[in-house]
Amino acid sequence: MTNTLYDALFAPHAINTATFLVGDDGTEVSYASFVRRVAQLAHVLRDAGVQPGDRVVVQAPKLMDTVALYGATVQTGAVYLPLNTAYTQDEVSYFLGDAAPALVVCDAAAEAEVAAICQDSTPVLTLAQDGSGSLSVQADGKPTTFETAARGPDDLAGLLYTSGTTGRSKGAMMSHKNLLSNAQTLTELWQITAQDRLIHALPIFHTHGLFVALNTSLLAGAEVRFMAGFDLDKVMAEIPASTLLMGVPTFYTRLLDDARFDRDLTRNMRLFISGSAPLLAETHTAFAERTDHHILERYGMTETNMITSNPYDGARIAGTVGHALPDTEVTITENGKPVAAGQIGMIEVRGNNVFQGYWKMPEKTAEELRDNGFFITGDLGVKDADGRISIVGRQKDLIISGGYNIYPKEIEDVINDIDGVLESAVFGVPHADFGETVLAAIVLEEASLSIESIAATVAPQLARFKHPRQYIIMDALPRNTMGKVQKNLLREIYAP
């Protein structure tokens, strides 16, 4: 029997003695022992009643057994549904009600809360840092082989909920083909091999840390330094012995803030990759000047996995997310029709990486997934004559003031270029006369920089209707766990 994703990512490693995961405590797990652990967990899932097509909800710590649980879910033919560990009880209750899982796996410390939500209708197992979680304990005595469930390319392998900043969170249905095709493309494009060692400091409840970082490592047979989270000193200590780092922009700004981070430290590194949030051009430039490494920025979404990437060989231009992946089509449209190069429009994408639709939301699926297979991303972008794509912002972040379209990123770029400004977020709030008006939240590097001087610098560079009507100095911009600025919160806080 064939199982598209398991056969490609896990089965080939059954006798691979090379190291797969290295933990914070020095624990090393070989690929072969990992595959055996996956089988043990698969037995626990099957004993709990999990069948092919069932959803397995996971809100658990970042542990080696959590990664093995992902593999076990795939091997049993079930659908892996990771949840952000920061979600509240009310949020978890919504996801459980919507997904109707056959099993919930949670942090042992949250077992009582999760069990109360489930009300005995769904089994609950636990994972714990010390290995005492019920899932791990039950797995310890199980056989180390498991009869893999048959699943084809179009069967679901993952269900990932969007962040839900507007309306209900939507469950993006990811097939075996969606996940495998993207992993294959990225592994080849970024030239990931068994000789690589990846520093993994990302969460694993998100596309970036789970499907990009781990699926490509599994496909290539690379070693993974598996960290509980981003710890500056630990990352710095691992860089000389590693070749890859996949991170969010915050990783790179924090590294640049440390004087120890230099060319000598990074001489063994092959590739630094950034995603999940926009990378400031000044960060890209500063990083290159410090290390001679040009960060490779790429672009993706929950519903599509990765869509574009700057090249491995060739110019990685600051402020752009590169070209469409080799097996992915990207078009820029206005009212559904392609626009000319250099014009701003909606980013639409088609390819094997594009999801199957939204869980139990056929109307929403029909709104965002065209009959011709193109997915309407909601992101605004521009494609140059060479096909290189730059992100302008989210459609929902577009500000319409007095009938004029205002793209926040254009204003942010001007503000961020001012000496003494660390970063900014431009957003719109309701205005009685103009419909919306422009506000700018700013984080300063130099406390002496005044709002008046910022406004004076911005004024001659932008048309008057684009000028922020208010500048707000903040200690830090509100961000989600993947480093994306939460402009919806800024709009709520500063709404009149």
JOSUL-V489567 format. One record per residue. N is the residue number from 1. RES is the residue in three letters. PSI is psi in radians with two decimals (* if undefined). NEAR is the number of other C-alpha atoms within 10 Angstrom. Layout:
n = [N | N]
res = [RES | RES]
psi = [PSI | PSI]
near = [NEAR | NEAR]
This chain:
n = [1 | 2 | 3 | 4 | 5 | 6 | 7 | 8 | 9 | 10 | 11 | 12 | 13 | 14 | 15 | 16 | 17 | 18 | 19 | 20 | 21 | 22 | 23 | 24 | 25 | 26 | 27 | 28 | 29 | 30 | 31 | 32 | 33 | 34 | 35 | 36 | 37 | 38 | 39 | 40 | 41 | 42 | 43 | 44 | 45 | 46 | 47 | 48 | 49 | 50 | 51 | 52 | 53 | 54 | 55 | 56 | 57 | 58 | 59 | 60 | 61 | 62 | 63 | 64 | 65 | 66 | 67 | 68 | 69 | 70 | 71 | 72 | 73 | 74 | 75 | 76 | 77 | 78 | 79 | 80 | 81 | 82 | 83 | 84 | 85 | 86 | 87 | 88 | 89 | 90 | 91 | 92 | 93 | 94 | 95 | 96 | 97 | 98 | 99 | 100 | 101 | 102 | 103 | 104 | 105 | 106 | 107 | 108 | 109 | 110 | 111 | 112 | 113 | 114 | 115 | 116 | 117 | 118 | 119 | 120 | 121 | 122 | 123 | 124 | 125 | 126 | 127 | 128 | 129 | 130 | 131 | 132 | 133 | 134 | 135 | 136 | 137 | 138 | 139 | 140 | 141 | 142 | 143 | 144 | 145 | 146 | 147 | 148 | 149 | 150 | 151 | 152 | 153 | 154 | 155 | 156 | 157 | 158 | 159 | 160 | 161 | 162 | 163 | 164 | 165 | 166 | 167 | 168 | 169 | 170 | 171 | 172 | 173 | 174 | 175 | 176 | 177 | 178 | 179 | 180 | 181 | 182 | 183 | 184 | 185 | 186 | 187 | 188 | 189 | 190 | 191 | 192 | 193 | 194 | 195 | 196 | 197 | 198 | 199 | 200 | 201 | 202 | 203 | 204 | 205 | 206 | 207 | 208 | 209 | 210 | 211 | 212 | 213 | 214 | 215 | 216 | 217 | 218 | 219 | 220 | 221 | 222 | 223 | 224 | 225 | 226 | 227 | 228 | 229 | 230 | 231 | 232 | 233 | 234 | 235 | 236 | 237 | 238 | 239 | 240 | 241 | 242 | 243 | 244 | 245 | 246 | 247 | 248 | 249 | 250 | 251 | 252 | 253 | 254 | 255 | 256 | 257 | 258 | 259 | 260 | 261 | 262 | 263 | 264 | 265 | 266 | 267 | 268 | 269 | 270 | 271 | 272 | 273 | 274 | 275 | 276 | 277 | 278 | 279 | 280 | 281 | 282 | 283 | 284 | 285 | 286 | 287 | 288 | 289 | 290 | 291 | 292 | 293 | 294 | 295 | 296 | 297 | 298 | 299 | 300 | 301 | 302 | 303 | 304 | 305 | 306 | 307 | 308 | 309 | 310 | 311 | 312 | 313 | 314 | 315 | 316 | 317 | 318 | 319 | 320 | 321 | 322 | 323 | 324 | 325 | 326 | 327 | 328 | 329 | 330 | 331 | 332 | 333 | 334 | 335 | 336 | 337 | 338 | 339 | 340 | 341 | 342 | 343 | 344 | 345 | 346 | 347 | 348 | 349 | 350 | 351 | 352 | 353 | 354 | 355 | 356 | 357 | 358 | 359 | 360 | 361 | 362 | 363 | 364 | 365 | 366 | 367 | 368 | 369 | 370 | 371 | 372 | 373 | 374 | 375 | 376 | 377 | 378 | 379 | 380 | 381 | 382 | 383 | 384 | 385 | 386 | 387 | 388 | 389 | 390 | 391 | 392 | 393 | 394 | 395 | 396 | 397 | 398 | 399 | 400 | 401 | 402 | 403 | 404 | 405 | 406 | 407 | 408 | 409 | 410 | 411 | 412 | 413 | 414 | 415 | 416 | 417 | 418 | 419 | 420 | 421 | 422 | 423 | 424 | 425 | 426 | 427 | 428 | 429 | 430 | 431 | 432 | 433 | 434 | 435 | 436 | 437 | 438 | 439 | 440 | 441 | 442 | 443 | 444 | 445 | 446 | 447 | 448 | 449 | 450 | 451 | 452 | 453 | 454 | 455 | 456 | 457 | 458 | 459 | 460 | 461 | 462 | 463 | 464 | 465 | 466 | 467 | 468 | 469 | 470 | 471 | 472 | 473 | 474 | 475 | 476 | 477 | 478 | 479 | 480 | 481 | 482 | 483 | 484 | 485 | 486 | 487 | 488 | 489 | 490 | 491 | 492 | 493 | 494 | 495 | 496]
res = [MET | THR | ASN | THR | LEU | TYR | ASP | ALA | LEU | PHE | ALA | PRO | HIS | ALA | ILE | ASN | THR | ALA | THR | PHE | LEU | VAL | GLY | ASP | ASP | GLY | THR | GLU | VAL | SER | TYR | ALA | SER | PHE | VAL | ARG | ARG | VAL | ALA | GLN | LEU | ALA | HIS | VAL | LEU | ARG | ASP | ALA | GLY | VAL | GLN | PRO | GLY | ASP | ARG | VAL | VAL | VAL | GLN | ALA | PRO | LYS | LEU | MET | ASP | THR | VAL | ALA | LEU | TYR | GLY | ALA | THR | VAL | GLN | THR | GLY | ALA | VAL | TYR | LEU | PRO | LEU | ASN | THR | ALA | TYR | THR | GLN | ASP | GLU | VAL | SER | TYR | PHE | LEU | GLY | ASP | ALA | ALA | PRO | ALA | LEU | VAL | VAL | CYS | ASP | ALA | ALA | ALA | GLU | ALA | GLU | VAL | ALA | ALA | ILE | CYS | GLN | ASP | SER | THR | PRO | VAL | LEU | THR | LEU | ALA | GLN | ASP | GLY | SER | GLY | SER | LEU | SER | VAL | GLN | ALA | ASP | GLY | LYS | PRO | THR | THR | PHE | GLU | THR | ALA | ALA | ARG | GLY | PRO | ASP | ASP | LEU | ALA | GLY | LEU | LEU | TYR | THR | SER | GLY | THR | THR | GLY | ARG | SER | LYS | GLY | ALA | MET | MET | SER | HIS | LYS | ASN | LEU | LEU | SER | ASN | ALA | GLN | THR | LEU | THR | GLU | LEU | TRP | GLN | ILE | THR | ALA | GLN | ASP | ARG | LEU | ILE | HIS | ALA | LEU | PRO | ILE | PHE | HIS | THR | HIS | GLY | LEU | PHE | VAL | ALA | LEU | ASN | THR | SER | LEU | LEU | ALA | GLY | ALA | GLU | VAL | ARG | PHE | MET | ALA | GLY | PHE | ASP | LEU | ASP | LYS | VAL | MET | ALA | GLU | ILE | PRO | ALA | SER | THR | LEU | LEU | MET | GLY | VAL | PRO | THR | PHE | TYR | THR | ARG | LEU | LEU | ASP | ASP | ALA | ARG | PHE | ASP | ARG | ASP | LEU | THR | ARG | ASN | MET | ARG | LEU | PHE | ILE | SER | GLY | SER | ALA | PRO | LEU | LEU | ALA | GLU | THR | HIS | THR | ALA | PHE | ALA | GLU | ARG | THR | ASP | HIS | HIS | ILE | LEU | GLU | ARG | TYR | GLY | MET | THR | GLU | THR | ASN | MET | ILE | THR | SER | ASN | PRO | TYR | ASP | GLY | ALA | ARG | ILE | ALA | GLY | THR | VAL | GLY | HIS | ALA | LEU | PRO | ASP | THR | GLU | VAL | THR | ILE | THR | GLU | ASN | GLY | LYS | PRO | VAL | ALA | ALA | GLY | GLN | ILE | GLY | MET | ILE | GLU | VAL | ARG | GLY | ASN | ASN | VAL | PHE | GLN | GLY | TYR | TRP | LYS | MET | PRO | GLU | LYS | THR | ALA | GLU | GLU | LEU | ARG | ASP | ASN | GLY | PHE | PHE | ILE | THR | GLY | ASP | LEU | GLY | VAL | LYS | ASP | ALA | ASP | GLY | ARG | ILE | SER | ILE | VAL | GLY | ARG | GLN | LYS | ASP | LEU | ILE | ILE | SER | GLY | GLY | TYR | ASN | ILE | TYR | PRO | LYS | GLU | ILE | GLU | ASP | VAL | ILE | ASN | ASP | ILE | ASP | GLY | VAL | LEU | GLU | SER | ALA | VAL | PHE | GLY | VAL | PRO | HIS | ALA | ASP | PHE | GLY | GLU | THR | VAL | LEU | ALA | ALA | ILE | VAL | LEU | GLU | GLU | ALA | SER | LEU | SER | ILE | GLU | SER | ILE | ALA | ALA | THR | VAL | ALA | PRO | GLN | LEU | ALA | ARG | PHE | LYS | HIS | PRO | ARG | GLN | TYR | ILE | ILE | MET | ASP | ALA | LEU | PRO | ARG | ASN | THR | MET | GLY | LYS | VAL | GLN | LYS | ASN | LEU | LEU | ARG | GLU | ILE | TYR | ALA | PRO]
psi = [2.53 | 2.58 | 1.81 | -0.93 | -0.76 | -0.76 | -0.48 | -0.68 | -0.63 | -0.87 | -0.67 | -0.25 | 0.21 | -0.54 | 0.35 | 1.97 | -0.03 | 2.69 | 2.33 | -1.09 | 2.40 | 2.07 | 3.04 | -0.50 | 0.12 | -0.10 | 2.30 | 2.35 | 2.15 | 2.84 | -0.76 | -0.75 | -0.56 | -0.77 | -0.67 | -0.69 | -0.67 | -0.78 | -0.73 | -0.77 | -0.59 | -0.66 | -0.70 | -0.74 | -0.79 | -0.70 | -0.50 | -0.05 | 0.10 | 2.24 | 2.83 | 2.34 | -0.28 | 2.68 | 2.39 | 1.94 | 2.31 | 1.99 | 1.50 | 2.86 | 2.86 | 1.65 | 2.84 | -0.65 | -0.43 | -0.68 | -0.75 | -0.58 | -0.66 | -0.84 | -0.70 | -0.67 | -0.76 | -0.75 | -0.58 | -0.09 | 0.17 | -3.11 | 2.13 | 2.21 | 1.60 | 2.49 | 2.48 | 2.28 | -0.20 | -0.11 | 2.50 | 3.02 | -0.71 | -0.71 | -0.76 | -0.68 | -0.72 | -0.82 | -0.72 | -0.69 | -0.63 | -0.73 | -0.35 | 1.08 | 2.77 | -0.32 | 2.51 | 2.29 | 2.17 | 3.01 | 2.38 | -0.56 | -0.34 | 0.20 | -0.77 | -0.74 | -0.80 | -0.70 | -0.62 | -0.63 | -0.76 | -0.50 | 0.76 | 0.05 | -0.37 | 2.31 | 2.53 | 2.19 | 2.85 | 2.76 | 2.51 | 2.65 | -0.62 | 0.12 | 0.10 | -0.01 | 2.60 | -0.59 | -0.82 | -0.77 | -0.77 | -0.57 | -0.47 | -0.59 | 0.13 | 2.78 | 2.67 | 0.21 | 2.71 | 2.44 | 1.88 | 2.32 | 2.50 | 2.21 | 2.41 | 3.12 | -0.60 | -0.03 | 2.62 | 2.44 | -0.49 | 2.62 | 1.91 | 2.19 | 2.39 | 2.90 | -0.39 | 0.64 | -0.36 | 2.06 | -2.90 | 2.52 | 2.45 | 2.41 | 1.95 | 2.12 | 2.03 | 2.20 | 2.95 | -0.73 | -0.74 | -0.87 | -0.74 | -0.76 | -0.72 | -0.72 | -0.73 | -0.77 | -0.82 | -0.68 | -0.74 | -0.79 | -0.74 | 0.06 | 0.78 | 2.29 | 3.11 | -0.20 | -0.10 | 2.68 | 2.01 | 2.29 | 2.00 | 1.77 | 0.21 | 2.77 | 2.77 | 0.40 | 0.22 | 2.70 | -0.76 | -0.99 | -0.53 | -1.11 | -0.56 | -1.00 | -0.85 | -0.70 | -0.70 | -0.65 | -0.77 | -0.74 | -0.67 | -0.33 | 0.50 | 2.78 | 2.51 | 2.07 | 1.80 | 1.82 | 2.54 | -0.53 | -3.11 | 1.98 | 2.01 | -0.86 | -0.69 | -0.72 | -0.78 | -0.67 | -0.49 | -0.36 | -0.76 | -0.46 | 0.13 | 2.96 | -0.32 | 2.51 | 2.17 | 2.18 | -3.13 | 2.84 | -0.59 | -0.63 | -0.79 | -0.60 | -0.65 | -0.65 | -0.73 | -0.42 | -0.18 | 2.14 | -0.37 | -0.33 | 1.90 | -3.02 | -0.74 | -0.73 | -0.63 | 0.21 | -0.44 | -0.24 | 2.46 | -0.62 | 2.30 | 2.18 | 2.41 | 2.49 | -3.01 | -0.33 | 2.72 | 2.42 | 2.13 | 2.45 | -0.64 | -0.54 | -0.76 | -0.82 | -0.80 | -0.66 | -0.77 | -0.71 | -0.61 | -0.63 | -0.24 | 0.12 | 2.33 | 2.00 | 2.35 | 1.91 | 2.43 | 3.03 | 2.34 | 3.12 | 2.85 | -0.74 | -0.21 | -0.03 | -2.51 | 2.51 | -0.80 | 2.88 | 2.47 | 2.74 | 2.68 | -0.85 | 2.09 | 3.09 | 2.28 | 1.80 | 2.20 | 2.41 | -0.04 | 2.82 | 0.27 | -2.74 | 2.85 | 2.51 | 2.71 | -0.59 | 0.38 | 2.39 | 2.33 | 2.24 | 2.60 | 2.19 | 2.82 | 2.11 | 0.64 | -0.04 | 2.39 | 2.48 | 2.91 | 2.76 | 2.40 | -0.17 | 2.50 | 2.42 | -3.03 | 2.36 | 2.17 | 2.56 | 2.51 | 2.43 | 3.10 | -0.27 | -0.23 | 2.33 | 3.02 | -0.12 | 3.13 | 2.35 | 2.09 | 0.46 | 1.18 | -0.60 | -0.77 | -0.67 | -0.79 | -0.54 | -0.60 | -0.23 | 1.88 | 2.79 | -0.48 | 0.11 | -0.13 | 2.34 | 2.28 | 1.87 | -0.48 | -0.05 | 2.46 | 2.37 | 3.12 | 2.46 | 2.24 | -3.12 | -0.42 | 0.05 | 0.09 | 2.38 | 2.41 | 2.45 | 2.24 | -0.61 | -3.10 | 2.54 | -0.69 | -0.27 | -0.15 | 2.33 | 2.21 | 1.89 | 2.08 | 0.50 | -0.09 | 2.42 | 2.22 | 2.15 | 1.99 | -0.65 | -0.59 | -0.72 | -0.71 | -0.71 | -0.69 | -0.81 | -0.75 | -0.36 | -0.16 | 2.23 | 2.27 | -0.16 | 2.22 | -0.88 | 2.92 | 2.84 | 2.07 | 2.35 | 2.88 | 2.57 | 2.73 | 2.53 | 2.32 | -0.64 | -0.75 | -0.09 | -0.98 | 2.73 | 2.79 | 2.29 | 2.66 | 2.11 | 2.32 | 2.41 | 2.22 | 2.57 | -0.54 | 2.01 | -0.38 | -0.24 | 2.24 | 2.73 | -0.67 | -0.70 | -0.61 | -0.85 | -0.68 | -0.57 | -0.67 | -0.68 | -0.88 | -0.16 | -0.24 | 2.59 | 2.61 | -0.63 | -0.23 | -0.13 | 2.28 | 2.35 | -0.24 | 2.37 | 2.27 | 2.08 | 2.21 | 2.70 | -0.59 | 2.60 | 2.50 | 2.28 | 2.72 | -3.05 | -0.34 | 0.15 | 0.07 | 2.35 | 2.30 | 1.47 | -0.43 | -0.63 | -0.69 | -0.71 | -0.69 | -0.76 | -0.70 | 0.23 | 2.46 | *]
near = [10 | 12 | 20 | 22 | 25 | 24 | 16 | 15 | 20 | 22 | 17 | 16 | 22 | 15 | 13 | 16 | 13 | 17 | 20 | 24 | 24 | 19 | 15 | 13 | 7 | 10 | 10 | 19 | 20 | 19 | 25 | 20 | 20 | 25 | 23 | 22 | 26 | 27 | 27 | 25 | 32 | 32 | 25 | 23 | 24 | 16 | 10 | 15 | 12 | 23 | 18 | 19 | 19 | 21 | 25 | 26 | 24 | 24 | 23 | 25 | 21 | 22 | 19 | 20 | 23 | 25 | 16 | 20 | 26 | 24 | 24 | 30 | 30 | 30 | 30 | 27 | 27 | 28 | 30 | 25 | 26 | 23 | 21 | 19 | 18 | 11 | 11 | 9 | 13 | 9 | 13 | 20 | 15 | 14 | 18 | 20 | 11 | 14 | 18 | 17 | 23 | 22 | 22 | 23 | 23 | 28 | 19 | 21 | 13 | 14 | 18 | 12 | 12 | 23 | 17 | 12 | 18 | 19 | 9 | 9 | 13 | 17 | 16 | 21 | 23 | 23 | 27 | 20 | 14 | 8 | 14 | 13 | 19 | 17 | 24 | 22 | 15 | 16 | 20 | 13 | 12 | 17 | 14 | 18 | 15 | 18 | 11 | 19 | 18 | 16 | 25 | 17 | 17 | 13 | 22 | 26 | 31 | 26 | 26 | 23 | 23 | 17 | 14 | 10 | 11 | 9 | 7 | 11 | 17 | 22 | 24 | 24 | 25 | 27 | 26 | 22 | 21 | 26 | 27 | 22 | 20 | 25 | 26 | 15 | 18 | 20 | 20 | 13 | 16 | 18 | 13 | 22 | 17 | 15 | 12 | 21 | 26 | 27 | 25 | 25 | 24 | 24 | 20 | 26 | 21 | 21 | 22 | 25 | 18 | 18 | 20 | 21 | 25 | 21 | 24 | 24 | 23 | 22 | 20 | 20 | 24 | 23 | 26 | 25 | 24 | 22 | 22 | 17 | 14 | 17 | 13 | 12 | 10 | 14 | 20 | 16 | 12 | 15 | 20 | 14 | 18 | 23 | 21 | 22 | 24 | 23 | 25 | 23 | 23 | 17 | 19 | 19 | 16 | 13 | 17 | 17 | 9 | 12 | 8 | 11 | 17 | 16 | 16 | 11 | 16 | 20 | 16 | 14 | 19 | 16 | 22 | 17 | 19 | 25 | 22 | 21 | 19 | 20 | 23 | 19 | 16 | 16 | 18 | 23 | 16 | 16 | 21 | 14 | 13 | 15 | 16 | 14 | 19 | 20 | 24 | 25 | 29 | 24 | 25 | 19 | 15 | 21 | 25 | 26 | 23 | 26 | 26 | 24 | 27 | 26 | 18 | 14 | 8 | 7 | 11 | 18 | 19 | 20 | 18 | 26 | 26 | 25 | 23 | 21 | 21 | 13 | 13 | 19 | 16 | 20 | 22 | 25 | 20 | 13 | 8 | 14 | 11 | 15 | 17 | 14 | 15 | 15 | 14 | 19 | 25 | 26 | 26 | 25 | 22 | 21 | 20 | 19 | 25 | 29 | 25 | 20 | 21 | 24 | 17 | 14 | 12 | 10 | 11 | 13 | 17 | 13 | 11 | 17 | 22 | 14 | 9 | 7 | 16 | 18 | 24 | 19 | 18 | 16 | 19 | 23 | 23 | 24 | 24 | 13 | 10 | 9 | 15 | 18 | 27 | 21 | 20 | 21 | 18 | 17 | 16 | 12 | 21 | 19 | 23 | 18 | 20 | 13 | 10 | 12 | 12 | 20 | 21 | 24 | 20 | 14 | 22 | 20 | 18 | 16 | 24 | 21 | 16 | 16 | 12 | 17 | 17 | 18 | 20 | 26 | 23 | 25 | 26 | 26 | 19 | 17 | 14 | 8 | 9 | 12 | 14 | 18 | 23 | 23 | 22 | 21 | 21 | 24 | 19 | 20 | 13 | 11 | 10 | 8 | 14 | 13 | 14 | 10 | 11 | 18 | 16 | 11 | 15 | 21 | 15 | 10 | 13 | 13 | 9 | 10 | 14 | 22 | 20 | 21 | 12 | 13 | 18 | 14 | 16 | 12 | 10 | 14 | 20 | 15 | 13 | 11 | 14 | 18 | 18 | 17 | 18 | 14 | 20 | 15 | 14 | 20 | 17 | 10 | 10 | 13 | 11 | 9]
